[in-house]
Amino acid sequence: MVSVKRVLSCILVLTISILIGCSKVKVDNETSLDLFDVFKGKELATDYLINIRNGNIEKANEVCVKELVDNNVNLSEGVSDIAGFQLDKTIASSEFAYYIFNVIRDSSTEPKSDLESYTIKVNRNGDSYSVSEIKAKTQRELYIKNNSLRIIGEKGGKSSLVISLNNIPKDTYLRENEIMLYKEKVPNNNFGKVVLGFTGQKIAISTVDDKNAFICIAYIDNTLMENGTDEISVSTNSQGSSISELQEVLEKPITSKVVPVDLLNNVKIENFIFSKEDDNIAVNYKNQTGIDRLNIYKADDGTMVDAKLDELFNKDIYNVKAEYFDDDKLIFDVYKSDGITDDITGKYTFNIKSEEMIKL
């Protein structure tokens, strides 16, 4: 009898131990799963930048902590606009995460472009996520002076000559011609839209006259940029032409090569959008009737990606405008100028590699 009681006692103790152990494992598992949701944080940081890019400052403020909004005198963009952004890296902990974006800014009033690094901190309070800190750092600045495109690096100080109008190709083939037998003169009265790529290694450049635009991509040689030269100053505007020629003699451009992309007639370039690795570029432009249209090109050789946009979306009726690249996918909008919606209007994605188009 004593042995039976002793066995029963052992069984009871063992059962309790197992139950306690299981309970502990369950609690530990629940604790380990209660971590910062990096995907939710990324979506919040991305939405913040999208709202800033779209000029919806009030909606951007809604995802920020009150202290961040109150401590900023003005959250507007000032003299330049966010043209595009790509997530570069994420640093996460159990209660917050830092999202570091490469951000491209440009201007609608002058040919200029900035590559900046944005660090956005997202905090969590239980299930609630909010932007608690934003820091920006300029990596490169691109601007026009004396008919030349110049660039300043992260450290500031000396600028470098990228390319002058005199060094732009004089003629090029039209991409719309399947048989390239004839070249056309490149318009080079002035620089038009210029935009840095996210890696800082490539620059999309347009040169324009009254109605046409030439597009090319300049490749930057970083070793030459590190030894930037001082700009040559001029005392009068009348000396601009001679100074430009003098620059070509005294300054070595930091451009290693120029890839001709396309010559577009009767258009106005609105924006260039690079993919994350700068291997593809979307070109937003207005055609001669003022409708937004879109071309996509390979950055390495300037060939056009056959997305069949003109076949799918009548260029006399539908506006087609790129928003941003998400890895190999380009997100773009299709809409009518009168605001009327139909079965065709809406948001689409186009996969550059598979050439698959999906309406979202």
HUNOR-V182967 format. One line per field, one symbol per residue. burial: b if it has 16 or more other C-alpha atoms within 10 Angstrom, else e. A space follows every 10 residues. Layout:
burial=???
//
This chain:
burial=eeeeeeeeee eeeeeeeeee eeeeeeeeee eeeeebbbee bbebbbebbb ebbeeebeeb bebbbeeebe eeeeeeeeeb bbbbbbbbeb ebeeebbbbb bbbbbbbeee bbbbbbbbbb bbbbeeeebb bbbbeeebbb bbbbebbbbb bbbeeeeebb bbbbbeebbe ebbbeeeeee eeeeebbbeb bbbbbbbbeb ebbbbbbbee ebbbbbbbbb beebbeebbe eeeeeeeeeb eebbeebbee bbbbbeebbb bbbbeebbbb bbbbbbebeb bbbbbbbeee bbbbbbbbbe ebebbebeee eebebeebbb bbbbbbebbb bbbbbbeeee eeeebebbbb bbeeeebeee
//
